[in-house]
Amino acid sequence: MTKPGTPTLYEWMGGESALAALCERFYDKVLSDDLLLPLFERMAAEHPRHVKMFLAEVLGGPKTYSEELGGHATMVRHHLGKAVTEQQRQRWMQLLLATADELELPSDPEFRSALVAYLEWGSRLAVINSALPETTDLDPHAAMPEWGWGVPGGPYLPDDPAKAGK
């Protein structure tokens, strides 16, 4: 269980500016990657901003994606019919995590464990959803995922007596 006052994953990673930098740099790399380019070559200019808004909401930040773009079903709809391969998913993960390292996002094991867990879960769902036809009916009221610290319960904080000496 997360202790009261524990920052969200969004806050811990650096909030809006860190997530914006991550998405912008990552999608620049995607456009230079032969394996991922076929999926993203017609990407709208606002795509990195929309992904940033989605990730922000999932990781405990502002609910702007749902308020402005329509929630989880909207994100799922963008994947329908895209036929994302497992190899493409793995490259997507590899590039995103390399970009996080490059930008020096937090590398503590608690944060990275939670981030990788969400990205694995979400990217695997994207592959499944991408195999569905574009005409698939989606529940417009499907809940937005809310990802937290998971088993570690939050970052190591030196003043936390429960974690002292670990």
MARTORNU-454314 format. One record per atom (N, C-alpha, C): chain; atom name; x, y, z. Coordinates in pm, 1 decimal. Layout:
<pts>
  c   a         u         v         w
  A  CA         X         Y         Z
...
</pts>
This chain:
<pts>
  c   a         u         v         w
  A   N      84.0    -118.0       0.0
  A  CA       0.0       0.0       0.0
  A   C      89.1     125.1       0.0
  A   N      47.4     223.8     -76.1
  A  CA     124.7     346.5     -86.4
  A   C      97.7     434.5      35.3
  A   N     204.4     482.4      93.7
  A  CA     196.2     568.2     211.1
  A   C     139.9     705.6     172.3
  A   N      52.8     764.1     256.1
  A  CA       2.0     898.5     227.1
  A   C     119.0     995.2     207.8
  A   N     104.5    1083.6     111.3
  A  CA     208.2    1181.8      82.2
  A   C     312.4    1133.4     -17.6
  A   N     302.7    1005.4     -59.1
  A  CA     395.4     953.3    -159.3
  A   C     363.1    1018.5    -293.2
  A   N     464.6    1067.5    -362.9
  A  CA     437.1    1130.0    -492.9
  A   C     384.9    1027.7    -593.7
  A   N     309.8    1074.3    -690.2
  A  CA     266.3     986.5    -799.0
  A   C     386.5     957.5    -888.0
  A   N     373.1     857.6    -972.5
  A  CA     478.8     828.6   -1069.7
  A   C     503.7     950.3   -1158.9
  A   N     397.0    1017.4   -1195.1
  A  CA     405.7    1139.1   -1277.4
  A   C     490.0    1245.2   -1206.6
  A   N     462.3    1267.8   -1080.6
  A  CA     539.0    1367.3   -1004.6
  A   C     684.1    1324.9    -989.0
  A   N     705.7    1196.8    -957.9
  A  CA     840.8    1147.1    -933.1
  A   C     928.9    1159.0   -1057.4
  A   N     869.0    1139.8   -1174.6
  A  CA     947.9    1144.8   -1297.8
  A   C     978.9    1286.7   -1342.0
  A   N     912.9    1384.6   -1282.0
  A  CA     941.0    1523.5   -1317.5
  A   C     824.3    1596.4   -1380.3
  A   N     707.4    1533.9   -1381.6
  A  CA     585.9    1599.7   -1427.1
  A   C     583.0    1630.6   -1575.9
  A   N     512.3    1736.0   -1606.5
  A  CA     483.7    1777.7   -1744.3
  A   C     609.6    1791.3   -1829.6
  A   N     708.5    1862.6   -1780.4
  A  CA     826.5    1890.1   -1863.4
  A   C     904.2    1762.0   -1893.7
  A   N     917.8    1673.9   -1796.3
  A  CA     991.2    1549.1   -1819.0
  A   C     916.6    1458.6   -1917.0
  A   N     787.0    1448.8   -1900.8
  A  CA     708.2    1362.4   -1988.2
  A   C     702.3    1419.0   -2130.2
  A   N     693.0    1550.7   -2143.0
  A  CA     693.3    1613.0   -2275.7
  A   C     826.0    1586.3   -2346.7
  A   N     936.1    1602.0   -2275.6
  A  CA    1067.6    1577.2   -2334.9
  A   C    1080.2    1431.1   -2377.2
  A   N    1032.7    1339.6   -2291.5
  A  CA    1039.0    1197.8   -2322.4
  A   C     962.5    1167.0   -2450.9
  A   N     839.9    1214.9   -2461.6
  A  CA     757.0    1184.2   -2578.7
  A   C     812.5    1248.8   -2705.4
  A   N     857.4    1372.3   -2695.8
  A  CA     911.2    1439.9   -2814.3
  A   C    1036.2    1369.7   -2866.6
  A   N    1130.5    1343.3   -2778.7
  A  CA    1255.0    1279.6   -2822.6
  A   C    1229.3    1137.1   -2869.4
  A   N    1144.3    1065.5   -2798.3
  A  CA    1113.1     928.1   -2835.7
  A   C    1053.8     921.5   -2975.8
  A   N     954.2    1004.7   -3004.2
  A  CA     890.6     996.2   -3135.7
  A   C     981.8    1046.3   -3247.4
  A   N    1078.6    1130.2   -3217.5
  A  CA    1181.7    1163.6   -3316.9
  A   C    1259.7    1037.1   -3352.6
  A   N    1292.7     957.5   -3252.6
  A  CA    1366.7     832.7   -3275.8
  A   C    1282.9     732.5   -3354.9
  A   N    1155.2     724.6   -3322.8
  A  CA    1065.6     631.5   -3390.4
  A   C    1066.0     657.6   -3541.1
  A   N    1068.6     783.8   -3578.8
  A  CA    1064.6     818.5   -3721.2
  A   C    1194.7     786.0   -3793.0
  A   N    1298.4     753.4   -3718.2
  A  CA    1426.1     714.1   -3777.4
  A   C    1450.3     564.0   -3766.8
  A   N    1352.2     490.9   -3717.0
  A  CA    1368.0     347.9   -3694.1
  A   C    1296.0     269.4   -3804.3
  A   N    1370.0     189.7   -3878.6
  A  CA    1311.8     115.9   -3991.3
  A   C    1199.0      21.5   -3950.6
  A   N    1209.6     -37.8   -3833.2
  A  CA    1107.2    -131.7   -3788.2
  A   C     978.3     -60.4   -3746.0
  A   N     991.5      56.6   -3683.3
  A  CA     874.2     128.7   -3632.8
  A   C     816.9     229.4   -3731.9
  A   N     897.2     272.8   -3825.3
  A  CA     850.8     374.6   -3919.3
  A   C     719.5     338.8   -3988.6
  A   N     699.8     214.5   -4033.5
  A  CA     571.9     184.1   -4099.4
  A   C     448.9     210.3   -4011.3
  A   N     464.3     197.4   -3881.0
  A  CA     351.6     222.8   -3790.9
  A   C     327.2     371.7   -3770.1
  A   N     432.8     452.2   -3782.5
  A  CA     424.6     592.7   -3742.1
  A   C     450.2     693.8   -3853.2
  A   N     473.9     648.9   -3976.2
  A  CA     511.6     743.1   -4080.7
  A   C     401.1     844.1   -4113.0
  A   N     278.3     810.6   -4082.8
  A  CA     166.6     904.2   -4105.9
  A   C     116.1     964.6   -3974.9
  A   N     202.6     960.2   -3874.8
  A  CA     168.4    1010.7   -3742.1
  A   C     134.7    1160.4   -3750.0
  A   N      23.9    1196.1   -3686.8
  A  CA     -16.0    1336.7   -3680.2
  A   C      83.3    1414.5   -3594.0
  A   N     101.1    1539.7   -3623.6
  A  CA     196.3    1624.0   -3550.6
  A   C     166.3    1627.8   -3401.6
  A   N      39.9    1615.4   -3364.8
  A  CA       2.8    1622.3   -3222.5
  A   C      15.2    1488.3   -3150.4
  A   N      53.7    1382.2   -3220.0
  A  CA      61.7    1249.3   -3157.9
  A   C     150.3    1246.8   -3032.5
  A   N     273.1    1298.1   -3036.1
  A  CA     354.1    1295.6   -2913.4
  A   C     286.3    1367.9   -2796.0
  A   N     218.8    1477.4   -2825.2
  A  CA     149.0    1551.4   -2718.4
  A   C      33.0    1469.3   -2664.1
  A   N     -39.2    1401.6   -2750.5
  A  CA    -151.4    1318.9   -2704.5
  A   C    -102.5    1201.4   -2620.7
  A   N       7.5    1138.1   -2661.9
  A  CA      62.8    1028.0   -2583.1
  A   C     110.5    1080.2   -2447.7
  A   N     173.2    1197.2   -2448.1
  A  CA     216.1    1259.0   -2321.7
  A   C      95.9    1280.0   -2230.0
  A   N     -14.7    1330.7   -2283.6
  A  CA    -134.3    1353.6   -2203.8
  A   C    -189.3    1222.0   -2148.8
  A   N    -188.1    1117.7   -2232.0
  A  CA    -237.8     986.9   -2189.5
  A   C    -150.5     930.6   -2077.8
  A   N     -19.8     928.2   -2100.8
  A  CA      71.2     874.9   -1999.4
  A   C      63.2     955.4   -1869.8
  A   N      51.7    1086.2   -1881.4
  A  CA      40.2    1170.2   -1761.8
  A   C     -79.1    1126.0   -1678.5
  A   N    -192.1    1106.5   -1743.3
  A  CA    -313.2    1066.5   -1670.8
  A   C    -297.7     928.6   -1607.5
  A   N    -244.2     833.4   -1682.6
  A  CA    -226.0     698.1   -1631.4
  A   C    -131.4     696.2   -1511.6
  A   N     -27.8     780.6   -1516.0
  A  CA      75.0     780.0   -1412.2
  A   C      43.5     874.3   -1295.6
  A   N     -78.5     925.3   -1290.2
  A  CA    -121.3    1003.9   -1174.6
  A   C    -119.5    1154.1   -1193.1
  A   N    -103.0    1199.4   -1316.2
  A  CA    -102.1    1342.6   -1344.4
  A   C    -240.5    1392.6   -1382.6
  A   N    -244.6    1508.3   -1449.1
  A  CA    -373.4    1567.5   -1486.7
  A   C    -454.7    1477.4   -1579.5
  A   N    -585.0    1489.1   -1571.6
  A  CA    -676.6    1405.8   -1650.0
  A   C    -711.6    1471.9   -1783.3
  A   N    -616.9    1540.3   -1840.5
  A  CA    -637.5    1617.0   -1963.3
  A   C    -674.1    1528.8   -2081.8
  A   N    -614.6    1411.2   -2091.7
  A  CA    -645.8    1324.0   -2205.4
  A   C    -794.7    1291.2   -2206.4
  A   N    -846.6    1246.4   -2094.1
  A  CA    -988.8    1211.6   -2086.6
  A   C   -1077.0    1333.9   -2110.3
  A   N   -1041.0    1445.6   -2049.9
  A  CA   -1122.1    1566.9   -2061.4
  A   C   -1124.6    1621.6   -2203.7
  A   N   -1012.2    1614.4   -2273.5
  A  CA   -1004.0    1674.6   -2406.5
  A   C   -1023.2    1576.9   -2521.8
  A   N    -984.7    1450.2   -2501.3
  A  CA    -982.6    1358.0   -2614.4
  A   C   -1076.7    1238.9   -2600.1
  A   N   -1129.4    1213.3   -2481.7
  A  CA   -1231.2    1110.9   -2470.7
  A   C   -1199.5     986.1   -2391.7
  A   N   -1086.2     975.2   -2330.0
  A  CA   -1061.1     863.2   -2240.3
  A   C    -996.1     742.8   -2304.9
  A   N   -1001.5     632.8   -2232.0
  A  CA    -928.9     512.4   -2269.2
  A   C    -972.6     456.2   -2403.8
  A   N   -1101.4     457.1   -2431.7
  A  CA   -1149.7     403.2   -2559.5
  A   C   -1087.8     478.4   -2676.8
  A   N   -1062.0     606.3   -2660.9
  A  CA    -999.2     684.4   -2767.5
  A   C    -860.3     630.6   -2797.1
  A   N    -782.4     602.3   -2692.1
  A  CA    -647.5     548.8   -2713.5
  A   C    -654.1     410.7   -2777.3
  A   N    -742.5     326.8   -2729.6
  A  CA    -755.5     192.5   -2786.5
  A   C    -791.1     202.0   -2934.8
  A   N    -882.1     291.2   -2968.5
  A  CA    -927.4     306.0   -3107.2
  A   C    -810.7     336.0   -3202.0
  A   N    -711.1     409.7   -3153.6
  A  CA    -595.7     443.3   -3238.2
  A   C    -511.9     320.7   -3274.4
  A   N    -528.6     211.6   -3202.0
  A  CA    -449.6      91.8   -3227.9
  A   C    -523.1     -11.4   -3314.3
  A   N    -654.3      -0.6   -3322.5
  A  CA    -732.8     -99.0   -3396.3
  A   C    -685.7    -110.3   -3541.4
  A   N    -670.0    -234.2   -3586.7
  A  CA    -635.0    -259.3   -3725.4
  A   C    -490.3    -229.8   -3763.6
  A   N    -406.4    -194.1   -3670.5
  A  CA    -267.6    -155.7   -3701.9
  A   C    -173.4    -275.3   -3714.0
  A   N    -212.9    -391.9   -3666.4
  A  CA    -132.7    -514.9   -3678.0
  A   C      10.7    -496.8   -3626.9
  A   N      23.3    -446.7   -3505.9
  A  CA     154.3    -428.9   -3443.4
  A   C     212.7    -567.3   -3413.6
  A   N     338.0    -587.5   -3451.9
  A  CA     402.6    -716.1   -3427.3
  A   C     473.1    -714.4   -3291.0
  A   N     503.2    -833.3   -3241.8
  A  CA     577.3    -843.1   -3116.3
  A   C     715.4    -779.9   -3131.0
  A   N     777.1    -796.1   -3245.3
  A  CA     908.1    -735.1   -3269.1
  A   C     898.1    -582.2   -3263.1
  A   N     793.2    -525.8   -3319.3
  A  CA     772.7    -380.3   -3313.1
  A   C     746.8    -335.5   -3169.6
  A   N     669.6    -413.2   -3097.2
  A  CA     643.0    -378.6   -2956.8
  A   C     772.9    -376.7   -2877.5
  A   N     854.1    -477.2   -2896.8
  A  CA     980.8    -482.7   -2823.9
  A   C    1071.9    -365.5   -2859.9
  A   N    1076.3    -328.2   -2986.8
  A  CA    1158.5    -213.7   -3027.5
  A   C    1103.6     -85.1   -2966.2
  A   N     971.3     -72.1   -2964.2
  A  CA     907.0      44.9   -2903.8
  A   C     950.8      57.2   -2758.8
  A   N     944.4     -54.9   -2686.5
  A  CA     986.4     -56.0   -2545.6
  A   C    1133.9     -18.2   -2532.9
  A   N    1216.9     -80.5   -2614.2
  A  CA    1361.6     -56.6   -2609.5
  A   C    1393.1      91.4   -2631.7
  A   N    1332.9     150.7   -2734.0
  A  CA    1359.5     291.5   -2764.2
  A   C    1306.4     384.5   -2655.5
  A   N    1189.2     352.8   -2602.1
  A  CA    1132.2     439.2   -2499.5
  A   C    1217.0     436.2   -2372.2
  A   N    1259.1     318.9   -2331.2
  A  CA    1341.0     309.3   -2210.0
  A   C    1480.7     368.4   -2231.8
  A   N    1536.9     352.3   -2351.7
  A  CA    1665.9     415.1   -2382.2
  A   C    1652.5     567.1   -2378.6
  A   N    1540.1     618.4   -2425.3
  A  CA    1516.5     762.6   -2421.4
  A   C    1502.4     810.9   -2277.5
  A   N    1435.4     733.0   -2193.9
  A  CA    1424.1     768.2   -2051.9
  A   C    1562.5     775.8   -1988.1
  A   N    1650.4     682.5   -2022.5
  A  CA    1787.8     685.4   -1971.1
  A   C    1862.4     807.6   -2022.3
  A   N    1849.2     832.1   -2149.9
  A  CA    1917.4     945.6   -2213.4
  A   C    1877.3    1078.0   -2148.1
  A   N    1750.7    1090.4   -2114.1
  A  CA    1699.6    1213.0   -2052.1
  A   C    1720.6    1214.6   -1900.8
  A   N    1780.4    1107.6   -1850.9
  A  CA    1808.4    1093.7   -1708.4
  A   C    1683.5    1103.3   -1621.4
  A   N    1576.7    1036.0   -1669.2
  A  CA    1458.9    1022.4   -1583.9
  A   C    1500.2     936.1   -1465.0
  A   N    1426.2     941.1   -1356.5
  A  CA    1465.8     864.4   -1238.9
  A   C    1496.6     719.2   -1273.7
  A   N    1605.1     669.2   -1215.0
  A  CA    1645.8     531.8   -1243.9
  A   C    1639.5     443.0   -1120.2
  A   N    1580.9     496.7   -1011.7
  A  CA    1569.0     414.4    -891.2
  A   C    1483.5     291.8    -923.5
  A   N    1512.2     179.7    -859.4
  A  CA    1443.0      55.3    -894.4
  A   C    1292.3      60.7    -873.8
  A   N    1246.0     135.3    -776.1
  A  CA    1101.7     142.2    -751.8
  A   C    1029.8     209.5    -869.4
  A   N    1084.7     323.0    -913.3
  A  CA    1021.3     394.6   -1025.0
  A   C    1029.8     313.2   -1152.9
  A   N    1150.1     264.2   -1183.9
  A  CA    1166.1     192.1   -1310.3
  A   C    1082.6      64.7   -1312.0
  A   N    1070.2      -1.5   -1199.1
  A  CA     987.7    -120.5   -1191.3
  A   C     842.2     -87.1   -1225.2
  A   N     791.7      19.3   -1166.7
  A  CA     652.9      59.7   -1191.4
  A   C     634.0     105.2   -1335.7
  A   N     728.0     184.0   -1387.4
  A  CA     717.6     233.9   -1525.0
  A   C     722.2     118.5   -1624.6
  A   N     819.4      30.3   -1609.4
  A  CA     832.1     -82.7   -1702.0
  A   C     709.5    -172.8   -1692.5
  A   N     658.0    -192.7   -1573.0
  A  CA     538.0    -275.6   -1558.1
  A   C     422.3    -216.5   -1638.0
  A   N     401.6     -85.2   -1628.2
  A  CA     292.7     -24.8   -1705.6
  A   C     318.7     -35.6   -1855.7
  A   N     440.2      -2.3   -1897.9
  A  CA     471.4      -5.1   -2040.4
  A   C     458.9    -145.4   -2098.5
  A   N     500.4    -246.2   -2024.0
  A  CA     483.5    -384.9   -2069.3
  A   C     335.3    -418.8   -2082.1
  A   N     261.0    -388.6   -1978.2
  A  CA     117.0    -417.9   -1978.4
  A   C      47.8    -344.6   -2093.3
  A   N      71.8    -213.8   -2101.5
  A  CA       4.6    -132.9   -2202.9
  A   C      44.9    -169.3   -2345.0
  A   N     173.5    -194.3   -2367.5
  A  CA     217.9    -226.1   -2503.5
  A   C     168.5    -363.9   -2546.9
  A   N     157.7    -455.1   -2452.8
  A  CA     103.5    -587.3   -2487.6
  A   C     -45.7    -577.6   -2520.0
  A   N    -118.1    -492.7   -2447.9
  A  CA    -259.1    -468.8   -2483.3
  A   C    -270.4    -402.3   -2620.1
  A   N    -177.5    -312.0   -2650.1
  A  CA    -179.4    -245.6   -2781.0
  A   C    -163.3    -347.5   -2893.7
  A   N     -77.2    -446.9   -2875.1
  A  CA     -60.1    -550.9   -2976.3
  A   C    -191.3    -628.6   -2992.6
  A   N    -252.7    -665.6   -2882.1
  A  CA    -380.5    -738.4   -2887.8
  A   C    -486.0    -653.5   -2957.1
  A   N    -497.9    -527.8   -2915.7
  A  CA    -598.5    -439.6   -2975.3
  A   C    -571.0    -413.0   -3122.4
  A   N    -444.4    -410.0   -3160.9
  A  CA    -409.2    -381.3   -3299.3
  A   C    -450.3    -493.9   -3393.8
  A   N    -478.4    -610.9   -3339.7
  A  CA    -523.5    -723.9   -3421.2
  A   C    -674.5    -720.5   -3444.4
  A   N    -743.2    -635.3   -3372.7
  A  CA    -889.0    -622.8   -3388.6
  A   C    -921.0    -532.6   -3507.3
  A   N   -1034.5    -556.6   -3573.0
  A  CA   -1071.3    -470.4   -3685.8
  A   C   -1104.0    -327.9   -3640.1
  A   N   -1083.3    -234.3   -3730.1
  A  CA   -1110.3     -93.1   -3699.9
  A   C   -1256.2     -68.4   -3664.8
  A   N   -1343.2    -158.5   -3702.4
  A  CA   -1486.9    -143.8   -3677.0
  A   C   -1529.8    -198.2   -3541.0
  A   N   -1435.3    -244.1   -3460.4
  A  CA   -1466.9    -300.9   -3329.5
  A   C   -1538.8    -197.7   -3243.0
  A   N   -1649.1    -241.2   -3181.8
  A  CA   -1721.0    -154.6   -3088.2
  A   C   -1644.2    -148.8   -2956.8
  A   N   -1623.4     -28.7   -2907.0
  A  CA   -1553.4      -8.8   -2780.5
  A   C   -1645.2      60.0   -2682.1
  A   N   -1627.9      29.6   -2556.3
  A  CA   -1705.6      92.4   -2450.0
  A   C   -1650.4     232.9   -2426.2
  A   N   -1725.4     336.3   -2460.8
  A  CA   -1674.7     472.6   -2442.8
  A   C   -1655.7     511.1   -2296.1
  A   N   -1709.5     428.8   -2206.3
  A  CA   -1698.0     456.5   -2063.2
  A   C   -1593.9     367.9   -1994.9
  A   N   -1513.7     297.0   -2073.4
  A  CA   -1410.4     210.1   -2015.3
  A   C   -1318.6     294.1   -1927.3
  A   N   -1286.4     239.6   -1813.2
  A  CA   -1203.5     312.9   -1716.7
  A   C   -1062.2     334.2   -1769.0
  A   N   -1009.6     451.3   -1742.0
  A  CA    -870.9     482.6   -1773.7
  A   C    -782.4     406.2   -1676.3
  A   N    -678.4     341.0   -1724.8
  A  CA    -586.9     275.3   -1629.8
  A   C    -526.3     378.8   -1534.2
  A   N    -506.1     338.0   -1411.4
  A  CA    -440.4     423.6   -1311.7
  A   C    -325.3     342.7   -1255.7
  A   N    -203.7     381.1   -1288.7
  A  CA     -87.3     303.1   -1250.7
  A   C     -15.8     369.8   -1135.0
  A   N      20.2     290.3   -1036.9
  A  CA      91.1     342.1    -920.7
  A   C     221.9     268.3    -898.2
  A   N     270.1     275.2    -777.4
  A  CA     400.4     221.0    -742.2
  A   C     403.5      69.0    -734.9
  A   N     290.2       3.8    -723.2
  A  CA     289.5    -141.6    -717.5
  A   C     346.5    -193.9    -587.2
  A   N     404.9    -309.6    -592.3
  A  CA     454.6    -378.4    -473.6
  A   C     551.1    -294.0    -390.7
  A   N     647.7    -219.8    -452.2
  A  CA     739.7    -142.6    -368.6
  A   C     669.6     -36.0    -283.6
  A   N     551.0       8.0    -325.7
  A  CA     474.7     103.1    -246.4
  A   C     522.9     246.5    -255.1
  A   N     623.9     272.8    -331.8
  A  CA     673.8     409.4    -347.7
  A   C     825.2     411.9    -351.2
  A   N     878.9     530.0    -373.3
  A  CA    1024.5     542.7    -383.8
  A   C    1091.7     530.4    -248.0
  A   N    1219.3     499.0    -250.9
  A  CA    1297.0     500.5    -127.4
  A   C    1316.4     645.0     -85.7
  A   N    1274.0     676.4      33.6
  A  CA    1292.0     809.9      89.1
  A   C    1375.6     795.0     215.3
  A   N    1491.7     858.3     222.2
  A  CA    1582.1     837.4     335.9
  A   C    1518.8     860.7     472.3
  A   N    1419.5     947.3     480.8
  A  CA    1358.2     975.3     610.4
  A   C    1244.7     878.2     644.6
  A   N    1228.5     773.6     563.5
  A  CA    1124.5     675.3     588.2
  A   C    1178.9     568.0     682.5
  A   N    1138.0     568.5     810.1
  A  CA    1194.3     472.4     905.3
  A   C    1167.3     327.6     868.4
  A   N    1061.2     302.8     795.5
  A  CA    1029.9     165.0     755.6
  A   C    1132.3     110.0     659.2
  A   N    1201.9     198.3     587.5
  A  CA    1298.0     153.0     487.0
  A   C    1441.5     185.1     528.7
  A   N    1459.9     236.9     646.9
  A  CA    1593.2     274.6     693.2
  A   C    1686.5     154.2     693.7
  A   N    1805.7     175.0     646.1
  A  CA    1906.6      71.2     647.2
  A   C    1892.1     -32.2     537.5
  A   N    1800.1     -12.9     445.9
  A  CA    1781.4    -110.6     336.0
  A   C    1851.2     -61.7     212.5
</pts>
